[in-house]
Amino acid sequence: MKVFVQIPCLNEEATLGTVIDSIPREIPGVSEVEILVINDGSTDRTVEVAKAHGVKHFVHHAGNQGLARSFRDGTDYALAHGADIVVNTDGDNQYPQSEIIRLVEPLVRGEADIAIGDRQTATIKEFSWFKRKMQAFGSAVVNRAAGTKLPDAASGFRAYSRLALYRLNVITQFSYCMETIIQAGNKQLRIASIPITTNPKTRESRLFKNIWQHMFKSGWAIIRSYLMFKPHVPLGLTAILTGIIGLIPFIRFLVFYLMGYGAGHIQSLIFGSAMLVASIISVTILIVADLQKTNRTLIEDNLERTKELLYGPPAPQQRHEPAPQKRSEPAPQQGSEPAPQKRSEPALTDTASATPPAHGVADTGE
């Protein structure tokens, strides 16, 4: 089993060497550990530092493409080079890399498809009271949308199995963290949460300018991801509420009209009709959204099959199950014909496991 540890970097020359050196090279159940640096438009000596510390795998962006694009390009490169598990960490040394061993353990044992490091944000000294509350609130919203119970949904310290990477499709341009959880939860992927500690803060976040920008972009990513899987919830509620609100004044007008007093209650007719029209529009949009959801599901199935053709089938999950007991066969009786012997069949060769060339600008550092 091969593990790729990918490090998205933007001008991380000061801390990248420490991160690379602290990544464990031996993990129980893993035969190979490779390190991949995604150079997201760095203008300092990030690449030189990585090469000096023995990194052989790189993905280069001519300019800053953002965290989500770096994640996608990195996982594509790792899958093309035979990765069974991809670990995502940061180049600012926020996470203790020794925890990678515990992070990949449930994936190696076949007990999870994704593992997320729980930073235990309530104990991080660098987080203000407001930021801690917003982290907890954001995790609660994501869990509600995904149907999961994760204490730290915003953590970027994660491990993904090959199967999970086949089924997940990152769309956002901001941060993939929230989106992948919502997708994984709705696609019935197994997610494990691993409590970890964090290292002291080395710099300010470059992902967003301030907490309000982070909240707005994260909120929009959550809403969009939620609507991809459950459009019937908001649209259905809107259709029902506007329908009920529209029926009440409409029926009121009809009652007065039949009693001969309809001329003085035309406002009820206008308001009720407007609400009923809004309800019909909501139902129409819901039908279109449901058809788009079906179409997206079919497209994602094709994408998953395409990835299997490009990168090979997912690795079989390792489960600790007892070996089946052999049944003793009765000895042949005297005078009976001997049982026919089974002929050995030729072993099948898996031709899909050949590694294709990676797409995009990448090199192996050699």
Rosetta blueprint (number, residue, H / E / L):
1 M L
2 K E
3 V E
4 F E
5 V E
6 Q E
7 I E
8 P E
9 C E
10 L L
11 N L
12 E L
13 E L
14 A L
15 T L
16 L H
17 G H
18 T H
19 V H
20 I H
21 D H
22 S H
23 I L
24 P L
25 R L
26 E L
27 I L
28 P L
29 G L
30 V L
31 S L
32 E E
33 V E
34 E E
35 I E
36 L E
37 V E
38 I E
39 N E
40 D E
41 G L
42 S L
43 T L
44 D L
45 R L
46 T H
47 V H
48 E H
49 V H
50 A H
51 K H
52 A H
53 H L
54 G L
55 V L
56 K L
57 H E
58 F E
59 V E
60 H E
61 H E
62 A L
63 G L
64 N L
65 Q L
66 G L
67 L H
68 A H
69 R H
70 S H
71 F H
72 R H
73 D H
74 G H
75 T H
76 D H
77 Y H
78 A H
79 L H
80 A H
81 H L
82 G L
83 A L
84 D L
85 I E
86 V E
87 V E
88 N E
89 T L
90 D L
91 G L
92 D L
93 N L
94 Q L
95 Y L
96 P L
97 Q H
98 S H
99 E H
100 I H
101 I H
102 R H
103 L H
104 V H
105 E H
106 P H
107 L H
108 V H
109 R L
110 G L
111 E L
112 A L
113 D L
114 I E
115 A E
116 I E
117 G E
118 D E
119 R L
120 Q L
121 T H
122 A H
123 T H
124 I L
125 K L
126 E L
127 F L
128 S L
129 W H
130 F H
131 K H
132 R H
133 K H
134 M H
135 Q H
136 A H
137 F H
138 G H
139 S H
140 A H
141 V H
142 V H
143 N H
144 R H
145 A H
146 A H
147 G L
148 T L
149 K L
150 L L
151 P L
152 D L
153 A L
154 A L
155 S L
156 G L
157 F L
158 R E
159 A E
160 Y E
161 S E
162 R H
163 L H
164 A H
165 L H
166 Y H
167 R H
168 L L
169 N L
170 V L
171 I L
172 T L
173 Q L
174 F L
175 S L
176 Y H
177 C H
178 M H
179 E H
180 T H
181 I H
182 I H
183 Q H
184 A H
185 G H
186 N H
187 K L
188 Q L
189 L L
190 R L
191 I E
192 A E
193 S E
194 I E
195 P E
196 I L
197 T L
198 T L
199 N L
200 P L
201 K L
202 T L
203 R L
204 E L
205 S L
206 R L
207 L L
208 F L
209 K L
210 N L
211 I H
212 W H
213 Q H
214 H H
215 M H
216 F H
217 K H
218 S H
219 G H
220 W H
221 A H
222 I H
223 I H
224 R H
225 S H
226 Y H
227 L H
228 M H
229 F H
230 K L
231 P L
232 H H
233 V H
234 P H
235 L H
236 G H
237 L H
238 T H
239 A H
240 I H
241 L H
242 T H
243 G H
244 I H
245 I H
246 G H
247 L H
248 I H
249 P H
250 F H
251 I H
252 R H
253 F H
254 L H
255 V H
256 F H
257 Y H
258 L H
259 M L
260 G L
261 Y L
262 G H
263 A H
264 G H
265 H H
266 I H
267 Q H
268 S H
269 L H
270 I H
271 F H
272 G H
273 S H
274 A H
275 M H
276 L H
277 V H
278 A H
279 S H
280 I H
281 I H
282 S H
283 V H
284 T H
285 I H
286 L H
287 I H
288 V H
289 A H
290 D H
291 L H
292 Q H
293 K H
294 T H
295 N H
296 R H
297 T H
298 L H
299 I H
300 E H
301 D H
302 N H
303 L H
304 E H
305 R H
306 T H
307 K H
308 E H
309 L H
310 L H
311 Y H
312 G L
313 P L
314 P L
315 A L
316 P L
317 Q L
318 Q L
319 R L
320 H L
321 E L
322 P L
323 A L
324 P L
325 Q L
326 K L
327 R L
328 S L
329 E L
330 P L
331 A L
332 P L
333 Q L
334 Q L
335 G L
336 S L
337 E L
338 P L
339 A L
340 P L
341 Q L
342 K L
343 R L
344 S L
345 E L
346 P L
347 A L
348 L L
349 T L
350 D L
351 T H
352 A H
353 S H
354 A L
355 T L
356 P L
357 P L
358 A L
359 H L
360 G L
361 V L
362 A E
363 D E
364 T L
365 G L
366 E L
